[in-house]
Amino acid sequence: MKRLYLLSALMLIMAVAMLPHNMKAQAPVWDGTWETWTQGSGTQAGPYLIETPQHLAWLARQVNNGVSTYNGVYFRLTNDLDLNSEEWTPIGNSTSNRFKGIFDGDNHFIDNIHILSYTQNGTDINPYGGLFGVIDNATIMNIGTNTNMVDNVSCSCTPIYAGGIAAYAYGGTNHIINCYQTGNISYLATFSSSHRGVRGGIVGFVSGETTLSNCRNYGQVRDYYGFAEYEGCYIGGLIGLVNATVTISDCSNYGVVYGKSWTHSYAGGLIGHCQDGTTTIINSHNEGNVTGLFLWWFDWTFFKYYKHQQLLQRRRACG
């Protein structure tokens, strides 16, 4: 009998050992609701534990409603999560409601993050797109995301910042460490759209001192022009636009970077445009295809005059 037990145990151990290394338990799936976390104290030794998509949504809700910025508060993700392509509102939805905490993904992956930007009743919805929206003196580390940002064609948001991990590194000193992104971030403008498209595989816009280390982007970053896109686009495999002190080390981009605008189009494998500040790049590279197209803006005054003359001629033809 003992031999039978030992044999059964040995067979079980061998079966487990033969399982694929990438086989994981089913990730909790988001249903669009939220609930507060129940574990942890928010300290470095006892971080708040984000165990479900509902916990993550509660964090976003607290920050976005101005309840707390969680300055210096620690969080740790305990599972892979599936946001189920439900419409996600990023953590930190404005420069007034910024995330200032420390978020450790503990090498987990958040799948199916879906963000839609649009204008509703004159109000811009989600002008900051990413898992996190606006961060300030924050640390985000050890996390992978499948962030898909699709801006609505009728959006008149000015500007629109988007990044796979965070949209806007606003101020303070921010650290993004060992993070990667696999989703696609794109914008399709229309005749009525007027915006500055700022998009990066990891971060959209940086105006506060920021360090990126060991980060990778695998997704496409795209911006398509509209006739009224006056302010152009800034598209980068890692960061769209830099206006601060930035250090990038041991990072890489593998995704397509594509920008097209009537006024100006800045596109780069790592950074779209360094407008101001000091940028240091160490041991980092790009392997993605990069395209930046600029279409010369025509004389808008003459265009309006020409259309007016056509209208007068049609009216005269009608008597």
C-alpha positions as a LaTeX table, in Angstrom:
\begin{tabular}{lrrr}
\hline
Residue & $x$ (\AA) & $y$ (\AA) & $z$ (\AA) \\
\hline
Met1 & 0.00 & 0.00 & 0.00 \\
Lys2 & 2.82 & 2.39 & 0.91 \\
Arg3 & 4.49 & 1.64 & $-2.41$ \\
Leu4 & 1.24 & 2.49 & $-4.20$ \\
Tyr5 & 1.02 & 5.83 & $-2.40$ \\
Leu6 & 4.65 & 6.61 & $-3.20$ \\
Leu7 & 4.15 & 5.68 & $-6.85$ \\
Ser8 & 1.02 & 7.87 & $-7.10$ \\
Ala9 & 2.84 & 10.80 & $-5.49$ \\
Leu10 & 5.80 & 10.39 & $-7.85$ \\
Met11 & 3.51 & 10.32 & $-10.89$ \\
Leu12 & 1.74 & 13.48 & $-9.68$ \\
Ile13 & 5.04 & 15.30 & $-9.24$ \\
Met14 & 6.17 & 14.24 & $-12.71$ \\
Ala15 & 2.86 & 15.38 & $-14.25$ \\
Val16 & 3.15 & 18.81 & $-12.64$ \\
Ala17 & 6.76 & 19.12 & $-13.77$ \\
Met18 & 5.71 & 18.39 & $-17.36$ \\
Leu19 & 3.13 & 21.21 & $-17.43$ \\
Pro20 & 4.10 & 24.17 & $-19.68$ \\
His21 & 5.92 & 26.84 & $-17.74$ \\
Asn22 & 3.56 & 29.52 & $-19.07$ \\
Met23 & 0.40 & 27.73 & $-17.92$ \\
Lys24 & $-1.29$ & 29.91 & $-15.32$ \\
Ala25 & $-4.54$ & 29.92 & $-13.41$ \\
Gln26 & $-7.47$ & 31.73 & $-15.03$ \\
Ala27 & $-7.10$ & 35.48 & $-14.44$ \\
Pro28 & $-10.01$ & 37.13 & $-12.61$ \\
Val29 & $-12.27$ & 38.87 & $-15.16$ \\
Trp30 & $-13.66$ & 42.37 & $-14.62$ \\
Asp31 & $-17.41$ & 42.93 & $-14.70$ \\
Gly32 & $-17.21$ & 46.74 & $-14.59$ \\
Thr33 & $-17.79$ & 47.03 & $-10.83$ \\
Trp34 & $-15.50$ & 47.98 & $-7.98$ \\
Glu35 & $-14.89$ & 47.01 & $-4.37$ \\
Thr36 & $-12.36$ & 48.00 & $-1.76$ \\
Trp37 & $-9.33$ & 45.86 & $-1.00$ \\
Thr38 & $-9.27$ & 44.00 & 2.29 \\
Gln39 & $-5.61$ & 43.09 & 2.77 \\
Gly40 & $-2.63$ & 45.27 & 3.69 \\
Ser41 & $-1.93$ & 48.56 & 5.41 \\
Gly42 & $-0.34$ & 50.56 & 2.59 \\
Thr43 & 3.18 & 50.42 & 4.01 \\
Gln44 & 6.27 & 49.06 & 2.28 \\
Ala45 & 6.20 & 46.01 & 4.54 \\
Gly46 & 2.44 & 45.56 & 4.22 \\
Pro47 & 1.23 & 47.00 & 0.90 \\
Tyr48 & $-2.44$ & 47.09 & $-0.03$ \\
Leu49 & $-3.08$ & 43.92 & $-2.03$ \\
Ile50 & $-4.83$ & 44.29 & $-5.39$ \\
Glu51 & $-6.29$ & 40.81 & $-5.83$ \\
Thr52 & $-9.12$ & 41.41 & $-8.32$ \\
Pro53 & $-10.05$ & 43.80 & $-11.16$ \\
Gln54 & $-12.63$ & 45.27 & $-8.77$ \\
His55 & $-9.82$ & 46.28 & $-6.40$ \\
Leu56 & $-7.96$ & 47.96 & $-9.26$ \\
Ala57 & $-11.13$ & 49.80 & $-10.29$ \\
Trp58 & $-11.59$ & 50.93 & $-6.68$ \\
Leu59 & $-8.10$ & 52.44 & $-6.73$ \\
Ala60 & $-8.98$ & 54.34 & $-9.91$ \\
Arg61 & $-12.27$ & 55.50 & $-8.43$ \\
Gln62 & $-10.66$ & 56.79 & $-5.24$ \\
Val63 & $-7.97$ & 58.74 & $-7.10$ \\
Asn64 & $-10.27$ & 60.05 & $-9.82$ \\
Asn65 & $-12.89$ & 61.27 & $-7.35$ \\
Gly66 & $-10.25$ & 63.22 & $-5.42$ \\
Val67 & $-10.52$ & 61.04 & $-2.30$ \\
Ser68 & $-6.74$ & 60.41 & $-2.15$ \\
Thr69 & $-3.60$ & 60.67 & $-4.26$ \\
Tyr70 & $-2.08$ & 57.85 & $-2.15$ \\
Asn71 & 1.12 & 59.82 & $-1.77$ \\
Gly72 & 3.85 & 57.38 & $-0.66$ \\
Val73 & 1.34 & 54.52 & $-0.26$ \\
Tyr74 & 2.34 & 51.03 & $-1.42$ \\
Phe75 & 0.27 & 48.63 & $-3.54$ \\
Arg76 & 1.04 & 45.13 & $-4.81$ \\
Leu77 & $-0.78$ & 43.16 & $-7.49$ \\
Thr78 & $-1.25$ & 39.52 & $-6.52$ \\
Asn79 & $-2.78$ & 38.06 & $-9.71$ \\
Asp80 & $-2.92$ & 38.48 & $-13.45$ \\
Leu81 & $-6.08$ & 40.44 & $-14.27$ \\
Asp82 & $-8.40$ & 40.52 & $-17.28$ \\
Leu83 & $-10.25$ & 43.83 & $-17.68$ \\
Asn84 & $-12.45$ & 42.16 & $-20.27$ \\
Ser85 & $-12.35$ & 45.14 & $-22.71$ \\
Glu86 & $-14.75$ & 47.01 & $-20.44$ \\
Glu87 & $-14.26$ & 50.75 & $-20.82$ \\
Trp88 & $-11.44$ & 51.64 & $-18.43$ \\
Thr89 & $-10.97$ & 55.02 & $-16.79$ \\
Pro90 & $-7.23$ & 55.39 & $-16.03$ \\
Ile91 & $-5.94$ & 55.78 & $-12.47$ \\
Gly92 & $-5.48$ & 59.56 & $-12.27$ \\
Asn93 & $-7.92$ & 61.15 & $-14.70$ \\
Ser94 & $-6.75$ & 64.78 & $-14.51$ \\
Thr95 & $-3.90$ & 66.98 & $-13.33$ \\
Ser96 & $-6.01$ & 67.67 & $-10.24$ \\
Asn97 & $-6.43$ & 63.97 & $-9.47$ \\
Arg98 & $-2.96$ & 62.46 & $-9.79$ \\
Phe99 & $-1.61$ & 59.12 & $-8.56$ \\
Lys100 & 1.39 & 59.55 & $-6.24$ \\
Gly101 & 1.83 & 56.06 & $-4.88$ \\
Ile102 & 4.08 & 53.04 & $-5.41$ \\
Phe103 & 2.51 & 50.25 & $-7.48$ \\
Asp104 & 4.30 & 46.92 & $-7.73$ \\
Gly105 & 2.82 & 44.57 & $-10.31$ \\
Asp106 & 4.88 & 41.70 & $-8.88$ \\
Asn107 & 5.53 & 40.48 & $-12.47$ \\
His108 & 1.84 & 40.04 & $-13.26$ \\
Phe109 & 0.00 & 40.96 & $-16.46$ \\
Ile110 & $-3.16$ & 43.05 & $-16.94$ \\
Asp111 & $-4.95$ & 42.06 & $-20.12$ \\
Asn112 & $-7.65$ & 43.69 & $-22.28$ \\
Ile113 & $-7.35$ & 47.27 & $-21.04$ \\
His114 & $-9.68$ & 49.26 & $-23.30$ \\
Ile115 & $-9.76$ & 53.07 & $-23.26$ \\
Leu116 & $-11.96$ & 55.20 & $-25.47$ \\
Ser117 & $-11.56$ & 58.98 & $-25.71$ \\
Tyr118 & $-14.43$ & 61.11 & $-26.92$ \\
Thr119 & $-16.29$ & 64.35 & $-26.30$ \\
Gln120 & $-19.70$ & 64.13 & $-24.68$ \\
Asn121 & $-21.89$ & 67.21 & $-24.13$ \\
Gly122 & $-18.83$ & 69.43 & $-24.44$ \\
Thr123 & $-16.84$ & 67.42 & $-21.89$ \\
Asp124 & $-13.66$ & 65.52 & $-22.79$ \\
Ile125 & $-13.82$ & 61.89 & $-21.64$ \\
Asn126 & $-10.49$ & 60.15 & $-20.98$ \\
Pro127 & $-8.07$ & 62.70 & $-22.49$ \\
Tyr128 & $-5.37$ & 60.78 & $-20.55$ \\
Gly129 & $-5.18$ & 57.18 & $-21.72$ \\
Gly130 & $-3.30$ & 54.33 & $-20.07$ \\
Leu131 & $-3.45$ & 51.94 & $-17.15$ \\
Phe132 & $-2.51$ & 55.07 & $-15.24$ \\
Gly133 & $-3.51$ & 58.50 & $-16.46$ \\
Val134 & $-1.64$ & 61.27 & $-14.63$ \\
Ile135 & 1.15 & 60.28 & $-12.24$ \\
Asp136 & 3.19 & 62.55 & $-9.98$ \\
Asn137 & 6.18 & 61.43 & $-7.91$ \\
Ala138 & 5.05 & 57.85 & $-8.46$ \\
Thr139 & 6.71 & 54.49 & $-8.96$ \\
Ile140 & 5.22 & 51.83 & $-11.22$ \\
Met141 & 7.13 & 48.59 & $-11.57$ \\
Asn142 & 7.13 & 44.92 & $-12.52$ \\
Ile143 & 4.00 & 44.89 & $-14.65$ \\
Gly144 & 2.94 & 44.00 & $-18.17$ \\
Thr145 & $-0.13$ & 45.45 & $-19.88$ \\
Asn146 & $-2.21$ & 44.95 & $-22.98$ \\
Thr147 & $-3.43$ & 48.55 & $-23.24$ \\
Asn148 & $-5.57$ & 49.43 & $-26.25$ \\
Met149 & $-6.29$ & 53.13 & $-26.67$ \\
Val150 & $-8.72$ & 53.95 & $-29.47$ \\
Asp151 & $-9.65$ & 57.61 & $-29.72$ \\
Asn152 & $-13.10$ & 58.30 & $-31.10$ \\
Val153 & $-13.06$ & 59.97 & $-34.51$ \\
Ser154 & $-15.29$ & 62.80 & $-33.26$ \\
Cys155 & $-13.07$ & 63.62 & $-30.29$ \\
Ser156 & $-12.09$ & 67.29 & $-29.97$ \\
Cys157 & $-9.97$ & 66.73 & $-26.87$ \\
Thr158 & $-6.95$ & 69.05 & $-26.76$ \\
Pro159 & $-4.49$ & 67.55 & $-26.14$ \\
Ile160 & $-4.74$ & 63.76 & $-25.89$ \\
Tyr161 & $-1.95$ & 61.99 & $-23.99$ \\
Ala162 & $-1.69$ & 58.21 & $-24.11$ \\
Gly163 & 0.80 & 55.58 & $-22.98$ \\
Gly164 & 0.68 & 51.85 & $-22.38$ \\
Ile165 & 1.63 & 52.27 & $-18.71$ \\
Ala166 & 0.92 & 55.95 & $-18.03$ \\
Ala167 & $-0.39$ & 58.84 & $-20.11$ \\
Tyr168 & 1.26 & 61.78 & $-18.37$ \\
Ala169 & 4.23 & 61.91 & $-15.96$ \\
Tyr170 & 3.25 & 65.26 & $-14.55$ \\
Gly171 & 5.70 & 66.26 & $-11.82$ \\
Gly172 & 7.92 & 65.14 & $-8.99$ \\
Thr173 & 10.30 & 62.25 & $-9.68$ \\
Asn174 & 8.70 & 59.28 & $-11.39$ \\
His175 & 10.14 & 55.80 & $-11.81$ \\
Ile176 & 8.83 & 53.23 & $-14.27$ \\
Ile177 & 10.76 & 50.01 & $-13.81$ \\
Asn178 & 10.60 & 46.62 & $-15.52$ \\
Cys179 & 7.33 & 47.27 & $-17.35$ \\
Tyr180 & 6.17 & 46.20 & $-20.80$ \\
Gln181 & 3.23 & 46.87 & $-23.07$ \\
Thr182 & 1.74 & 44.75 & $-25.87$ \\
Gly183 & $-1.40$ & 46.61 & $-26.96$ \\
Asn184 & $-2.01$ & 49.18 & $-29.70$ \\
Ile185 & $-2.41$ & 52.89 & $-29.12$ \\
Ser186 & $-3.94$ & 54.78 & $-32.01$ \\
Tyr187 & $-5.82$ & 57.92 & $-32.97$ \\
Leu188 & $-7.84$ & 58.62 & $-36.10$ \\
Ala189 & $-8.69$ & 62.30 & $-36.44$ \\
Thr190 & $-11.44$ & 63.79 & $-38.58$ \\
Phe191 & $-12.13$ & 67.11 & $-40.21$ \\
Ser192 & $-13.53$ & 68.50 & $-36.95$ \\
Ser193 & $-10.72$ & 67.25 & $-34.70$ \\
Ser194 & $-8.23$ & 69.71 & $-33.26$ \\
His195 & $-5.69$ & 68.26 & $-30.87$ \\
Arg196 & $-2.08$ & 67.59 & $-30.08$ \\
Gly197 & $-1.60$ & 63.85 & $-30.25$ \\
Val198 & 1.07 & 62.79 & $-27.74$ \\
Arg199 & 1.54 & 59.02 & $-27.52$ \\
Gly200 & 4.19 & 56.62 & $-26.34$ \\
Gly201 & 4.37 & 52.88 & $-25.92$ \\
Ile202 & 5.14 & 53.34 & $-22.22$ \\
Val203 & 4.44 & 57.03 & $-21.41$ \\
Gly204 & 2.77 & 59.72 & $-23.49$ \\
Phe205 & 4.04 & 63.06 & $-22.13$ \\
Val206 & 6.76 & 63.70 & $-19.55$ \\
Ser207 & 6.91 & 67.08 & $-17.79$ \\
Gly208 & 8.31 & 65.84 & $-14.48$ \\
Glu209 & 11.66 & 64.16 & $-13.89$ \\
Thr210 & 11.24 & 60.55 & $-14.97$ \\
Thr211 & 13.32 & 57.39 & $-15.16$ \\
Leu212 & 12.49 & 54.43 & $-17.40$ \\
Ser213 & 14.52 & 51.29 & $-16.79$ \\
Asn214 & 14.19 & 47.83 & $-18.33$ \\
Cys215 & 10.95 & 48.71 & $-20.14$ \\
Arg216 & 9.77 & 47.29 & $-23.48$ \\
Asn217 & 7.05 & 48.17 & $-25.93$ \\
Tyr218 & 5.75 & 45.57 & $-28.40$ \\
Gly219 & 2.56 & 47.30 & $-29.53$ \\
Gln220 & 1.87 & 49.75 & $-32.35$ \\
Val221 & 1.77 & 53.48 & $-31.64$ \\
Arg222 & $-0.11$ & 55.40 & $-34.35$ \\
Asp223 & $-1.57$ & 58.83 & $-35.03$ \\
Tyr224 & $-3.52$ & 59.65 & $-38.17$ \\
Tyr225 & $-4.07$ & 63.21 & $-39.26$ \\
Gly226 & $-7.31$ & 65.16 & $-39.64$ \\
Phe227 & $-7.73$ & 68.31 & $-41.71$ \\
Ala228 & $-7.99$ & 70.47 & $-38.58$ \\
Glu229 & $-5.22$ & 68.82 & $-36.56$ \\
Tyr230 & $-3.44$ & 72.12 & $-35.97$ \\
Glu231 & $-1.02$ & 71.04 & $-33.28$ \\
Gly232 & 0.47 & 67.94 & $-34.91$ \\
Cys233 & 1.55 & 64.67 & $-33.34$ \\
Tyr234 & 4.39 & 63.41 & $-31.14$ \\
Ile235 & 4.76 & 59.65 & $-31.36$ \\
Gly236 & 7.44 & 57.49 & $-29.72$ \\
Gly237 & 8.03 & 53.82 & $-29.12$ \\
Leu238 & 8.65 & 54.56 & $-25.43$ \\
Ile239 & 7.76 & 58.25 & $-24.87$ \\
Gly240 & 5.87 & 60.65 & $-27.12$ \\
Leu241 & 7.05 & 64.06 & $-25.88$ \\
Val242 & 9.70 & 65.06 & $-23.32$ \\
Asn243 & 9.76 & 68.38 & $-21.51$ \\
Ala244 & 11.83 & 67.46 & $-18.43$ \\
Thr245 & 14.87 & 65.52 & $-17.23$ \\
Val246 & 14.53 & 61.95 & $-18.48$ \\
Thr247 & 16.78 & 58.91 & $-18.14$ \\
Ile248 & 16.12 & 55.81 & $-20.23$ \\
Ser249 & 18.23 & 52.72 & $-19.51$ \\
Asp250 & 18.07 & 49.14 & $-20.77$ \\
Cys251 & 14.83 & 49.79 & $-22.67$ \\
Ser252 & 13.67 & 48.79 & $-26.15$ \\
Asn253 & 10.88 & 49.26 & $-28.65$ \\
Tyr254 & 9.73 & 46.55 & $-31.06$ \\
Gly255 & 6.44 & 48.09 & $-32.18$ \\
Val256 & 5.54 & 50.11 & $-35.28$ \\
Val257 & 5.60 & 53.90 & $-34.76$ \\
Tyr258 & 3.55 & 55.85 & $-37.28$ \\
Gly259 & 2.55 & 59.52 & $-37.27$ \\
Lys260 & 0.92 & 61.66 & $-39.95$ \\
Ser261 & $-0.17$ & 65.28 & $-39.58$ \\
Trp262 & $-0.92$ & 68.35 & $-41.65$ \\
Thr263 & 1.26 & 70.63 & $-39.53$ \\
His264 & 4.14 & 68.62 & $-38.06$ \\
Ser265 & 4.81 & 65.02 & $-37.18$ \\
Tyr266 & 7.52 & 63.94 & $-34.73$ \\
Ala267 & 8.12 & 60.20 & $-34.63$ \\
Gly268 & 10.94 & 58.24 & $-33.01$ \\
Gly269 & 11.76 & 54.68 & $-32.09$ \\
Leu270 & 12.36 & 55.61 & $-28.46$ \\
Ile271 & 11.18 & 59.23 & $-28.11$ \\
Gly272 & 9.01 & 61.22 & $-30.49$ \\
His273 & 10.35 & 64.66 & $-29.61$ \\
Cys274 & 12.62 & 66.12 & $-26.91$ \\
Gln275 & 11.22 & 69.62 & $-26.56$ \\
Asp276 & 13.01 & 70.70 & $-23.41$ \\
Gly277 & 15.00 & 69.36 & $-20.47$ \\
Thr278 & 17.85 & 66.84 & $-20.51$ \\
Thr279 & 17.51 & 63.35 & $-21.93$ \\
Thr280 & 19.98 & 60.55 & $-21.22$ \\
Ile281 & 19.69 & 57.22 & $-23.05$ \\
Ile282 & 21.79 & 54.25 & $-21.91$ \\
Asn283 & 21.97 & 50.80 & $-23.49$ \\
Ser284 & 18.59 & 51.13 & $-25.21$ \\
His285 & 17.50 & 50.48 & $-28.79$ \\
Asn286 & 14.68 & 50.45 & $-31.31$ \\
Glu287 & 13.78 & 47.61 & $-33.66$ \\
Gly288 & 10.38 & 48.83 & $-34.84$ \\
Asn289 & 9.60 & 50.57 & $-38.13$ \\
Val290 & 9.26 & 54.34 & $-37.71$ \\
Thr291 & 7.33 & 56.65 & $-40.06$ \\
Gly292 & 6.69 & 60.37 & $-39.62$ \\
Leu293 & 4.75 & 62.08 & $-42.41$ \\
Phe294 & 4.18 & 65.81 & $-42.73$ \\
Leu295 & 1.59 & 67.10 & $-45.19$ \\
Trp296 & 2.00 & 70.77 & $-46.02$ \\
Trp297 & $-0.85$ & 72.91 & $-44.74$ \\
Phe298 & $-2.67$ & 74.79 & $-47.51$ \\
Asp299 & $-3.94$ & 78.36 & $-47.45$ \\
Trp300 & $-7.07$ & 77.98 & $-45.33$ \\
Thr301 & $-8.25$ & 81.53 & $-46.08$ \\
Phe302 & $-8.14$ & 80.87 & $-49.82$ \\
Phe303 & $-9.91$ & 77.53 & $-49.30$ \\
Lys304 & $-12.80$ & 79.25 & $-47.50$ \\
Tyr305 & $-12.95$ & 81.98 & $-50.15$ \\
Tyr306 & $-13.06$ & 79.36 & $-52.91$ \\
Lys307 & $-15.90$ & 77.47 & $-51.23$ \\
His308 & $-17.79$ & 80.76 & $-50.72$ \\
Gln309 & $-17.50$ & 81.61 & $-54.42$ \\
Gln310 & $-18.77$ & 78.15 & $-55.33$ \\
Leu311 & $-21.78$ & 78.67 & $-53.10$ \\
Leu312 & $-22.53$ & 82.06 & $-54.68$ \\
Gln313 & $-22.33$ & 80.56 & $-58.16$ \\
Arg314 & $-24.75$ & 77.78 & $-57.21$ \\
Arg315 & $-27.18$ & 80.29 & $-55.74$ \\
Arg316 & $-27.03$ & 82.43 & $-58.91$ \\
Ala317 & $-27.56$ & 79.34 & $-61.06$ \\
Cys318 & $-30.72$ & 78.61 & $-59.06$ \\
Gly319 & $-32.08$ & 82.12 & $-59.81$ \\
\hline
\end{tabular}
